[in-house]
Amino acid sequence: MTANHTIIGILIGMGFLAGSGARAAAAPSAATVLSLTVIGRADHTPDQLVARMSVQDDAPTAASAQAAVNRTMGLALAQAEAIKGLHVTTGSYDVAPTDPKHTAWHAQQTMILRYAASPNTAATAAVRRLIGSFQARSIVLDGIAGGLSSAAARDTRERAIADAVRQLRAEAAATASALGDRVGAITRITLTGQTPFHPLMLAMRSAEVVLPQTQPGAITEQISLFATVELHPAPSAGSKR
């Protein structure tokens, strides 16, 4: 027996393959195909602080604008190294003229700060203080938010999938009962999901060092589950199983 035959045999035994000879013998009557879409949800408290900032400068030439941005970014990265556990990555770098004659230029580079602690805890005070000092140096805070670590994201997704599957089973059973049928095989499943980036606050330029205040909410993972389920006529009271 080949490996493919073994797998097919297992799936038939578990009731996951429809249209097989085994199923046709067990349920000779035509099946009703039920299509269902459910949304599973699971919440998780953010366990990371994520801030998006951008270093910007305007100057008469592209070179001078870039030099100013490079200098400010270098100082910011050096200052961030003093905080243990703070991970800083730089992003897009843009420079462009701001007038038709190219006598004024704007340059900017983004950076993302990540710290493994819930945003509303005392553990993030040093990071928020750093962000405040960056704002005082005209580094723009584009947004600060709560995020999830990889482990927390996996846990949240698994719980959202489990919630969707529970709903699927319940709705299939309720529909079958209302029709006087019984639930057969699940013949197709499609999962799609997206975890939103949960915003906490936005801020622009600040004239003095002020710690950004955070009030995070739970991050909700949503899983959309589409499935087709076979419904078979329920056996009559006098028929044999």
Accessible surface in RSA format (square Angstrom, percent):
REM  Atomic radii and reference values for relative SASA: ProtOr
REM  Chains: A
REM  Algorithm: Lee & Richards
REM  Probe-radius: 1.40
REM  Slices: 20
REM RES _ NUM      All-atoms   Total-Side   Main-Chain    Non-polar    All polar
REM                ABS   REL    ABS   REL    ABS   REL    ABS   REL    ABS   REL
RES MET A   1   196.27 101.6 108.18  71.6  88.10 209.8 104.22  88.6  92.05 122.0
RES THR A   2    77.85  55.4  70.40  71.4   7.45  17.8  75.80 101.8   2.05   3.1
RES ALA A   3    75.63  69.5  61.24  94.5  14.39  32.7  67.26  94.7   8.38  22.2
RES ASN A   4   106.64  73.5 104.45 100.9   2.19   5.3  18.08  43.5  88.55  85.6
RES HIS A   5   108.48  59.3 101.58  70.6   6.91  17.7  65.16  67.2  43.32  50.4
RES THR A   6    61.89  44.0  58.30  59.1   3.59   8.5  49.46  66.4  12.42  18.8
RES ILE A   7    95.35  54.3  94.76  70.6   0.59   1.4  95.35  68.7   0.00   0.0
RES ILE A   8    79.89  45.5  79.89  59.5   0.00   0.0  79.89  57.5   0.00   0.0
RES GLY A   9    40.48  49.9   0.00   N/A  40.48  49.9  30.69  84.2   9.79  21.9
RES ILE A  10    97.59  55.5  90.21  67.2   7.38  17.8  96.42  69.4   1.17   3.2
RES LEU A  11    60.46  33.7  60.46  43.3   0.00   0.0  60.46  42.5   0.00   0.0
RES ILE A  12    48.52  27.6  40.70  30.3   7.83  18.9  40.70  29.3   7.83  21.2
RES GLY A  13    69.88  86.2   0.00   N/A  69.88  86.2  36.95 101.4  32.93  73.8
RES MET A  14   120.49  62.4  89.48  59.2  31.02  73.8  84.06  71.5  36.44  48.3
RES GLY A  15    18.42  22.7   0.00   N/A  18.42  22.7  14.06  38.6   4.36   9.8
RES PHE A  16    89.85  44.9  79.67  49.3  10.17  26.5  79.67  48.3  10.17  29.1
RES LEU A  17    59.95  33.4  59.58  42.6   0.37   0.9  59.95  42.1   0.00   0.0
RES ALA A  18    40.99  37.7  11.93  18.4  29.05  66.1  12.13  17.1  28.86  76.5
RES GLY A  19    77.09  95.1   0.00   N/A  77.09  95.1  40.49 111.1  36.60  82.0
RES SER A  20    22.86  19.3  11.71  15.6  11.16  25.7  22.77  48.5   0.10   0.1
RES GLY A  21    60.64  74.8   0.00   N/A  60.64  74.8  41.63 114.2  19.02  42.6
RES ALA A  22    60.36  55.5  38.39  59.2  21.97  50.0  48.51  68.3  11.85  31.4
RES ARG A  23    44.09  18.5  42.00  21.4   2.09   5.0  10.13  13.9  33.96  20.6
RES ALA A  24    58.80  54.1  47.45  73.2  11.35  25.8  54.56  76.8   4.24  11.2
RES ALA A  25    86.07  79.1  51.28  79.1  34.79  79.2  63.79  89.8  22.28  59.0
RES ALA A  26    76.28  70.1  44.23  68.3  32.05  72.9  55.76  78.5  20.52  54.4
RES ALA A  27    14.36  13.2   2.86   4.4  11.50  26.2   5.98   8.4   8.38  22.2
RES PRO A  28   117.43  85.6  83.68  76.3  33.74 122.7  89.00  73.5  28.43 176.7
RES SER A  29    60.80  51.4  46.89  62.6  13.90  32.0  23.08  49.1  37.72  52.8
RES ALA A  30    94.51  86.9  65.78 101.5  28.73  65.4  76.49 107.7  18.02  47.7
RES ALA A  31    37.36  34.3  10.67  16.5  26.69  60.7  11.10  15.6  26.26  69.5
RES THR A  32    69.41  49.4  63.09  64.0   6.33  15.1  39.66  53.3  29.76  45.0
RES VAL A  33    98.43  64.8  71.71  64.9  26.72  64.4  71.71  62.3  26.72  72.5
RES LEU A  34    30.08  16.8  28.16  20.1   1.92   4.8  30.08  21.1   0.00   0.0
RES SER A  35    67.78  57.3  45.16  60.3  22.63  52.1  26.33  56.1  41.45  58.1
RES LEU A  36    20.20  11.2  17.35  12.4   2.85   7.2  20.01  14.1   0.19   0.5
RES THR A  37    87.53  62.3  59.95  60.8  27.58  65.7  43.60  58.6  43.93  66.4
RES VAL A  38     5.94   3.9   0.86   0.8   5.08  12.2   5.94   5.2   0.00   0.0
RES ILE A  39    67.63  38.5  63.00  46.9   4.63  11.2  63.00  45.4   4.63  12.6
RES GLY A  40     0.00   0.0   0.00   N/A   0.00   0.0   0.00   0.0   0.00   0.0
RES ARG A  41   125.40  52.7 112.54  57.4  12.86  30.6  40.26  55.0  85.13  51.6
RES ALA A  42     8.93   8.2   1.60   2.5   7.33  16.7   8.93  12.6   0.00   0.0
RES ASP A  43    79.68  55.8  67.27  67.0  12.40  29.3  19.47  45.8  60.21  60.0
RES HIS A  44    49.78  27.2  44.00  30.6   5.77  14.8  31.88  32.9  17.90  20.8
RES THR A  45    87.55  62.3  81.92  83.1   5.63  13.4  47.41  63.7  40.14  60.7
RES PRO A  46     2.36   1.7   0.98   0.9   1.37   5.0   0.98   0.8   1.37   8.5
RES ASP A  47    44.73  31.3  40.93  40.7   3.80   9.0  28.01  65.9  16.73  16.7
RES GLN A  48    33.66  18.8  33.66  24.6   0.00   0.0   0.32   0.7  33.33  25.3
RES LEU A  49     0.03   0.0   0.03   0.0   0.00   0.0   0.03   0.0   0.00   0.0
RES VAL A  50     1.10   0.7   0.95   0.9   0.15   0.4   0.95   0.8   0.15   0.4
RES ALA A  51     0.00   0.0   0.00   0.0   0.00   0.0   0.00   0.0   0.00   0.0
RES ARG A  52    91.65  38.5  91.62  46.7   0.03   0.1  36.81  50.3  54.85  33.2
RES MET A  53     0.43   0.2   0.00   0.0   0.43   1.0   0.00   0.0   0.43   0.6
RES SER A  54     2.32   2.0   2.32   3.1   0.00   0.0   1.59   3.4   0.73   1.0
RES VAL A  55     2.37   1.6   2.28   2.1   0.09   0.2   2.37   2.1   0.00   0.0
RES GLN A  56    42.54  23.8  30.32  22.2  12.22  29.1   0.36   0.8  42.18  32.0
RES ASP A  57    48.96  34.3  43.40  43.2   5.56  13.1   7.17  16.9  41.80  41.7
RES ASP A  58    94.54  66.2  70.69  70.4  23.84  56.4  33.22  78.2  61.32  61.2
RES ALA A  59    16.96  15.6   8.50  13.1   8.46  19.2  15.79  22.2   1.17   3.1
RES PRO A  60    96.45  70.3  90.61  82.6   5.84  21.2  92.27  76.2   4.17  25.9
RES THR A  61    71.42  50.8  70.83  71.8   0.59   1.4  65.97  88.6   5.45   8.2
RES ALA A  62    24.98  23.0  22.47  34.7   2.51   5.7  22.47  31.6   2.51   6.6
RES ALA A  63    73.38  67.5  63.09  97.4  10.29  23.4  66.88  94.2   6.50  17.2
RES SER A  64    46.99  39.7  36.86  49.2  10.13  23.3  42.12  89.7   4.87   6.8
RES ALA A  65     0.00   0.0   0.00   0.0   0.00   0.0   0.00   0.0   0.00   0.0
RES GLN A  66    57.27  32.0  57.27  41.9   0.00   0.0   7.10  15.1  50.17  38.0
RES ALA A  67    47.68  43.8  40.12  61.9   7.56  17.2  45.11  63.5   2.56   6.8
RES ALA A  68    13.42  12.3  12.58  19.4   0.84   1.9  12.95  18.2   0.47   1.2
RES VAL A  69     0.27   0.2   0.00   0.0   0.27   0.6   0.27   0.2   0.00   0.0
RES ASN A  70    80.70  55.7  69.08  66.8  11.62  28.0  27.98  67.3  52.72  51.0
RES ARG A  71   149.77  62.9 137.95  70.3  11.81  28.1  67.23  91.9  82.53  50.0
RES THR A  72    33.04  23.5  32.39  32.8   0.66   1.6   8.89  11.9  24.15  36.5
RES MET A  73     8.02   4.2   8.02   5.3   0.00   0.0   8.02   6.8   0.00   0.0
RES GLY A  74    38.14  47.0   0.00   N/A  38.14  47.0  31.68  86.9   6.46  14.5
RES LEU A  75   109.28  60.9 105.11  75.2   4.17  10.5 105.46  74.1   3.83  10.3
RES ALA A  76     0.36   0.3   0.00   0.0   0.36   0.8   0.19   0.3   0.18   0.5
RES LEU A  77    57.15  31.8  55.65  39.8   1.50   3.8  55.80  39.2   1.35   3.6
RES ALA A  78    61.92  56.9  48.13  74.3  13.80  31.4  50.63  71.3  11.29  29.9
RES GLN A  79    68.00  38.0  57.72  42.2  10.28  24.5  34.90  74.3  33.10  25.1
RES ALA A  80     3.54   3.3   3.02   4.7   0.52   1.2   3.24   4.6   0.30   0.8
RES GLU A  81   147.53  84.7 115.58  87.4  31.95  76.1  47.58  92.0  99.94  81.6
RES ALA A  82    91.38  84.0  49.85  76.9  41.53  94.5  62.08  87.4  29.31  77.6
RES ILE A  83    31.16  17.7  25.00  18.6   6.15  14.8  28.11  20.2   3.05   8.3
RES LYS A  84   193.24  94.3 174.66 107.2  18.57  44.2 125.06 112.6  68.17  72.6
RES GLY A  85    41.04  50.6   0.00   N/A  41.04  50.6  29.93  82.1  11.11  24.9
RES LEU A  86    19.61  10.9   0.07   0.0  19.55  49.1   0.07   0.0  19.55  52.6
RES HIS A  87   124.49  68.0 120.50  83.8   3.99  10.2  78.24  80.6  46.25  53.8
RES VAL A  88    37.43  24.6   8.88   8.0  28.56  68.8   8.88   7.7  28.56  77.4
RES THR A  89    83.53  59.4  79.20  80.3   4.33  10.3  72.22  97.0  11.31  17.1
RES THR A  90    65.66  46.7  37.74  38.3  27.91  66.5  10.21  13.7  55.45  83.8
RES GLY A  91    38.59  47.6   0.00   N/A  38.59  47.6  25.69  70.5  12.89  28.9
RES SER A  92    66.84  56.5  49.36  65.9  17.48  40.3  48.09 102.4  18.75  26.3
RES TYR A  93    80.80  37.7  52.78  30.0  28.02  72.9  52.02  39.1  28.78  35.5
RES ASP A  94    75.40  52.8  70.98  70.6   4.42  10.5  27.67  65.1  47.73  47.6
RES VAL A  95    53.31  35.1  30.88  28.0  22.43  54.0  31.35  27.2  21.96  59.6
RES ALA A  96    52.22  48.0  51.34  79.2   0.88   2.0  51.99  73.2   0.23   0.6
RES PRO A  97    50.17  36.6  32.07  29.2  18.10  65.8  32.07  26.5  18.10 112.5
RES THR A  98    82.13  58.4  43.96  44.6  38.17  91.0  45.18  60.7  36.95  55.9
RES ASP A  99    40.87  28.6  32.12  32.0   8.75  20.7  28.30  66.6  12.57  12.5
RES PRO A 100   135.52  98.8 101.55  92.6  33.97 123.5 113.66  93.8  21.86 135.9
RES LYS A 101   172.83  84.3 148.28  91.0  24.55  58.5  98.11  88.3  74.72  79.6
RES HIS A 102   102.06  55.8  89.14  62.0  12.92  33.1  52.85  54.5  49.21  57.3
RES THR A 103    85.20  60.6  71.21  72.2  13.99  33.3  60.14  80.8  25.06  37.9
RES ALA A 104    36.45  33.5  36.45  56.2   0.00   0.0  36.45  51.3   0.00   0.0
RES TRP A 105    46.66  18.7  46.42  22.5   0.24   0.6  41.83  22.3   4.83   7.8
RES HIS A 106    47.05  25.7  45.58  31.7   1.47   3.8  36.95  38.1  10.10  11.8
RES ALA A 107     0.00   0.0   0.00   0.0   0.00   0.0   0.00   0.0   0.00   0.0
RES GLN A 108    47.62  26.6  47.62  34.8   0.00   0.0   4.18   8.9  43.43  32.9
RES GLN A 109    25.77  14.4  25.77  18.8   0.00   0.0   0.00   0.0  25.77  19.5
RES THR A 110    36.07  25.7  36.07  36.6   0.00   0.0  29.94  40.2   6.14   9.3
RES MET A 111     1.10   0.6   0.78   0.5   0.31   0.7   0.00   0.0   1.10   1.5
RES ILE A 112    45.53  25.9  45.05  33.6   0.48   1.1  45.05  32.4   0.48   1.3
RES LEU A 113     0.08   0.0   0.08   0.1   0.00   0.0   0.08   0.1   0.00   0.0
RES ARG A 114   100.00  42.0  99.82  50.9   0.18   0.4  32.16  44.0  67.83  41.1
RES TYR A 115    40.48  18.9  39.49  22.5   0.99   2.6   7.06   5.3  33.42  41.2
RES ALA A 116    82.05  75.4  55.88  86.2  26.18  59.5  56.15  79.1  25.90  68.6
RES ALA A 117    16.20  14.9   8.26  12.7   7.94  18.1  16.20  22.8   0.00   0.0
RES SER A 118    24.38  20.6  19.10  25.5   5.29  12.2  17.37  37.0   7.02   9.8
RES PRO A 119     0.00   0.0   0.00   0.0   0.00   0.0   0.00   0.0   0.00   0.0
RES ASN A 120    87.81  60.6  57.38  55.4  30.43  73.3  11.98  28.8  75.83  73.3
RES THR A 121    54.24  38.6  47.91  48.6   6.33  15.1  53.53  71.9   0.72   1.1
RES ALA A 122    93.16  85.7  69.01 106.5  24.15  54.9  75.22 105.9  17.93  47.5
RES ALA A 123    58.18  53.5  35.11  54.2  23.07  52.5  48.37  68.1   9.81  26.0
RES THR A 124     0.00   0.0   0.00   0.0   0.00   0.0   0.00   0.0   0.00   0.0
RES ALA A 125    26.16  24.1  26.16  40.4   0.00   0.0  26.16  36.8   0.00   0.0
RES ALA A 126    44.80  41.2  39.52  61.0   5.28  12.0  39.96  56.3   4.84  12.8
RES VAL A 127     0.11   0.1   0.11   0.1   0.00   0.0   0.11   0.1   0.00   0.0
RES ARG A 128    26.85  11.3  26.85  13.7   0.00   0.0   0.80   1.1  26.05  15.8
RES ARG A 129   122.68  51.5 122.48  62.4   0.20   0.5  50.52  69.0  72.17  43.7
RES LEU A 130    10.05   5.6   5.57   4.0   4.48  11.3   9.48   6.7   0.58   1.6
RES ILE A 131     0.00   0.0   0.00   0.0   0.00   0.0   0.00   0.0   0.00   0.0
RES GLY A 132     0.13   0.2   0.00   N/A   0.13   0.2   0.13   0.4   0.00   0.0
RES SER A 133    20.79  17.6  19.85  26.5   0.93   2.2  19.98  42.5   0.81   1.1
RES PHE A 134     0.89   0.4   0.89   0.6   0.00   0.0   0.89   0.5   0.00   0.0
RES GLN A 135     9.89   5.5   9.81   7.2   0.08   0.2   0.44   0.9   9.45   7.2
RES ALA A 136    40.06  36.8  14.45  22.3  25.61  58.3  14.45  20.3  25.61  67.9
RES ARG A 137    95.12  39.9  74.12  37.8  21.00  50.0  63.40  86.6  31.72  19.2
RES SER A 138    52.57  44.4  50.04  66.8   2.53   5.8  17.01  36.2  35.56  49.8
RES ILE A 139     0.69   0.4   0.69   0.5   0.00   0.0   0.69   0.5   0.00   0.0
RES VAL A 140     3.80   2.5   3.80   3.4   0.00   0.0   3.80   3.3   0.00   0.0
RES LEU A 141     0.15   0.1   0.02   0.0   0.13   0.3   0.02   0.0   0.13   0.3
RES ASP A 142    61.88  43.3  45.82  45.6  16.06  38.0  25.98  61.1  35.90  35.8
RES GLY A 143    10.94  13.5   0.00   N/A  10.94  13.5  10.38  28.5   0.56   1.3
RES ILE A 144     1.81   1.0   0.00   0.0   1.81   4.4   0.00   0.0   1.81   4.9
RES ALA A 145     0.38   0.3   0.38   0.6   0.00   0.0   0.38   0.5   0.00   0.0
RES GLY A 146     0.35   0.4   0.00   N/A   0.35   0.4   0.00   0.0   0.35   0.8
RES GLY A 147     8.72  10.8   0.00   N/A   8.72  10.8   8.72  23.9   0.00   0.0
RES LEU A 148    30.09  16.8   5.62   4.0  24.47  61.5   5.62   4.0  24.47  65.8
RES SER A 149    32.38  27.4  30.67  40.9   1.71   3.9  27.32  58.2   5.06   7.1
RES SER A 150    81.09  68.5  68.51  91.4  12.58  29.0  33.63  71.6  47.46  66.5
RES ALA A 151    61.82  56.8  54.42  84.0   7.40  16.8  55.42  78.0   6.40  17.0
RES ALA A 152     9.06   8.3   3.88   6.0   5.18  11.8   8.41  11.8   0.65   1.7
RES ALA A 153    36.55  33.6  33.98  52.4   2.57   5.8  34.43  48.5   2.12   5.6
RES ARG A 154   144.02  60.5 140.60  71.7   3.42   8.1  65.30  89.2  78.72  47.7
RES ASP A 155    60.82  42.6  58.20  57.9   2.62   6.2  20.38  48.0  40.44  40.3
RES THR A 156     0.01   0.0   0.01   0.0   0.00   0.0   0.01   0.0   0.00   0.0
RES ARG A 157    93.17  39.1  93.17  47.5   0.00   0.0  36.64  50.1  56.53  34.3
RES GLU A 158   112.94  64.8 106.12  80.3   6.82  16.2  40.79  78.9  72.15  58.9
RES ARG A 159    94.05  39.5  89.90  45.8   4.14   9.9  60.00  82.0  34.04  20.6
RES ALA A 160     0.00   0.0   0.00   0.0   0.00   0.0   0.00   0.0   0.00   0.0
RES ILE A 161    46.40  26.4  46.40  34.6   0.00   0.0  46.40  33.4   0.00   0.0
RES ALA A 162    41.59  38.2  34.43  53.1   7.16  16.3  40.70  57.3   0.89   2.4
RES ASP A 163    34.17  23.9  34.17  34.0   0.00   0.0   4.50  10.6  29.67  29.6
RES ALA A 164     0.00   0.0   0.00   0.0   0.00   0.0   0.00   0.0   0.00   0.0
RES VAL A 165    47.12  31.0  47.12  42.7   0.00   0.0  47.12  40.9   0.00   0.0
RES ARG A 166   148.17  62.2 141.38  72.1   6.79  16.2  72.62  99.2  75.55  45.8
RES GLN A 167    57.65  32.2  53.69  39.2   3.96   9.4  27.48  58.5  30.17  22.9
RES LEU A 168     2.37   1.3   2.37   1.7   0.00   0.0   2.37   1.7   0.00   0.0
RES ARG A 169   155.03  65.1 147.27  75.1   7.75  18.5  52.24  71.4 102.78  62.3
RES ALA A 170    62.27  57.3  48.61  75.0  13.66  31.1  57.98  81.7   4.29  11.4
RES GLU A 171    73.99  42.5  70.87  53.6   3.12   7.4  29.07  56.2  44.92  36.7
RES ALA A 172     3.69   3.4   3.69   5.7   0.00   0.0   3.69   5.2   0.00   0.0
RES ALA A 173    52.07  47.9  47.11  72.7   4.96  11.3  48.71  68.6   3.35   8.9
RES ALA A 174    63.73  58.6  50.41  77.8  13.32  30.3  58.87  82.9   4.86  12.9
RES THR A 175    40.96  29.1  35.85  36.3   5.12  12.2  24.15  32.4  16.81  25.4
RES ALA A 176     3.29   3.0   3.29   5.1   0.00   0.0   3.29   4.6   0.00   0.0
RES SER A 177    87.50  73.9  63.52  84.8  23.98  55.2  32.38  68.9  55.12  77.2
RES ALA A 178    90.53  83.2  46.95  72.5  43.58  99.1  59.43  83.7  31.10  82.4
RES LEU A 179   107.94  60.1  78.84  56.4  29.11  73.2  83.83  58.9  24.11  64.9
RES GLY A 180    46.83  57.8   0.00   N/A  46.83  57.8  34.64  95.1  12.19  27.3
RES ASP A 181    30.17  21.1  18.67  18.6  11.50  27.2   0.00   0.0  30.17  30.1
RES ARG A 182    84.37  35.4  79.94  40.7   4.43  10.6  36.96  50.5  47.41  28.7
RES VAL A 183    64.45  42.4  41.47  37.5  22.98  55.4  41.47  36.0  22.98  62.3
RES GLY A 184    19.94  24.6   0.00   N/A  19.94  24.6   6.54  17.9  13.40  30.0
RES ALA A 185     4.17   3.8   0.00   0.0   4.17   9.5   4.06   5.7   0.10   0.3
RES ILE A 186    35.04  19.9  28.47  21.2   6.57  15.8  28.47  20.5   6.57  17.8
RES THR A 187    58.28  41.4  26.23  26.6  32.04  76.4  23.08  31.0  35.20  53.2
RES ARG A 188   141.03  59.2 132.70  67.6   8.33  19.8  45.98  62.8  95.05  57.6
RES ILE A 189    85.50  48.7  55.13  41.1  30.38  73.2  55.13  39.7  30.38  82.4
RES THR A 190    55.06  39.2  50.65  51.3   4.42  10.5  47.10  63.3   7.97  12.0
RES LEU A 191    67.15  37.4  41.87  30.0  25.28  63.5  41.87  29.4  25.28  68.0
RES THR A 192    81.53  58.0  75.78  76.8   5.75  13.7  66.98  90.0  14.56  22.0
RES GLY A 193    41.76  51.5   0.00   N/A  41.76  51.5   6.80  18.7  34.96  78.3
RES GLN A 194   143.34  80.2 132.36  96.7  10.98  26.2  45.43  96.7  97.92  74.3
RES THR A 195    59.63  42.4  35.34  35.8  24.28  57.9  26.56  35.7  33.07  50.0
RES PRO A 196    64.61  47.1  58.06  52.9   6.55  23.8  62.17  51.3   2.44  15.1
RES PHE A 197    87.49  43.8  65.45  40.5  22.04  57.4  70.27  42.6  17.23  49.3
RES HIS A 198    51.88  28.4  50.93  35.4   0.95   2.4  31.39  32.4  20.49  23.8
RES PRO A 199    93.63  68.2  81.61  74.4  12.01  43.7  82.40  68.0  11.22  69.8
RES LEU A 200    28.91  16.1   0.28   0.2  28.63  72.0   3.22   2.3  25.69  69.1
RES MET A 201    51.32  26.6  39.15  25.9  12.16  29.0  49.75  42.3   1.57   2.1
RES LEU A 202   136.25  75.9 111.14  79.5  25.11  63.1 111.32  78.2  24.93  67.1
RES ALA A 203    21.75  20.0  13.32  20.6   8.43  19.2  21.44  30.2   0.31   0.8
RES MET A 204   133.46  69.1 125.19  82.9   8.27  19.7 104.95  89.2  28.51  37.8
RES ARG A 205   130.09  54.6 102.24  52.1  27.84  66.3  54.41  74.4  75.67  45.9
RES SER A 206    32.30  27.3  18.22  24.3  14.08  32.4  18.78  40.0  13.53  18.9
RES ALA A 207   109.90 101.1  65.74 101.5  44.16 100.5  76.22 107.3  33.69  89.2
RES GLU A 208   117.43  67.4 112.96  85.5   4.47  10.6  34.48  66.7  82.95  67.7
RES VAL A 209    80.47  52.9  57.13  51.7  23.34  56.2  57.13  49.6  23.34  63.3
RES VAL A 210    79.54  52.3  74.99  67.9   4.55  11.0  77.70  67.5   1.85   5.0
RES LEU A 211    49.76  27.7  45.72  32.7   4.04  10.2  45.72  32.1   4.04  10.9
RES PRO A 212     6.83   5.0   0.72   0.7   6.11  22.2   6.83   5.6   0.00   0.0
RES GLN A 213   126.73  70.9 117.06  85.6   9.67  23.0  63.38 134.9  63.35  48.0
RES THR A 214    17.32  12.3   1.92   1.9  15.40  36.7   1.01   1.4  16.31  24.7
RES GLN A 215   154.14  86.2 137.88 100.8  16.27  38.7  59.58 126.8  94.56  71.7
RES PRO A 216    22.58  16.5   2.96   2.7  19.62  71.3   2.97   2.5  19.61 121.9
RES GLY A 217    28.78  35.5   0.00   N/A  28.78  35.5  28.03  76.9   0.75   1.7
RES ALA A 218    48.45  44.5  28.77  44.4  19.68  44.8  29.61  41.7  18.83  49.9
RES ILE A 219     4.34   2.5   4.13   3.1   0.21   0.5   4.34   3.1   0.00   0.0
RES THR A 220    39.98  28.4  38.22  38.7   1.76   4.2  20.92  28.1  19.06  28.8
RES GLU A 221     6.72   3.9   6.72   5.1   0.00   0.0   0.01   0.0   6.71   5.5
RES GLN A 222    75.26  42.1  73.42  53.7   1.84   4.4  11.89  25.3  63.37  48.1
RES ILE A 223     0.00   0.0   0.00   0.0   0.00   0.0   0.00   0.0   0.00   0.0
RES SER A 224    37.86  32.0  35.54  47.4   2.32   5.3  19.17  40.8  18.69  26.2
RES LEU A 225     1.42   0.8   1.42   1.0   0.01   0.0   1.42   1.0   0.01   0.0
RES PHE A 226    60.78  30.4  60.46  37.4   0.32   0.8  60.46  36.7   0.32   0.9
RES ALA A 227     0.00   0.0   0.00   0.0   0.00   0.0   0.00   0.0   0.00   0.0
RES THR A 228    18.16  12.9  18.16  18.4   0.00   0.0  15.42  20.7   2.74   4.1
RES VAL A 229     1.54   1.0   1.54   1.4   0.00   0.0   1.54   1.3   0.00   0.0
RES GLU A 230    23.58  13.5  23.58  17.8   0.00   0.0   1.09   2.1  22.49  18.4
RES LEU A 231     0.92   0.5   0.52   0.4   0.40   1.0   0.52   0.4   0.40   1.1
RES HIS A 232     9.19   5.0   9.19   6.4   0.00   0.0   9.16   9.4   0.03   0.0
RES PRO A 233    66.85  48.7  58.14  53.0   8.72  31.7  58.65  48.4   8.20  51.0
RES ALA A 234    49.54  45.5  30.74  47.4  18.80  42.8  30.74  43.3  18.80  49.8
RES PRO A 235    51.49  37.5  25.57  23.3  25.91  94.2  35.40  29.2  16.09 100.0
RES SER A 236    77.11  65.2  59.72  79.7  17.39  40.1  53.52 114.0  23.60  33.1
RES ALA A 237   117.60 108.1  69.54 107.3  48.05 109.3  82.00 115.5  35.59  94.3
RES GLY A 238    79.00  97.4   0.00   N/A  79.00  97.4  42.77 117.4  36.24  81.2
RES SER A 239    54.34  45.9  29.43  39.3  24.91  57.4  38.99  83.0  15.35  21.5
RES LYS A 240   198.79  97.0 170.47 104.6  28.33  67.4 117.22 105.5  81.57  86.9
RES ARG A 241   242.93 102.0 174.14  88.8  68.79 163.8 104.43 142.7 138.50  83.9
END  Absolute sums over single chains surface
CHAIN  1 A    13517.4      10552.2       2965.2       8270.2       5247.2
END  Absolute sums over all chains
TOTAL         13517.4      10552.2       2965.2       8270.2       5247.2
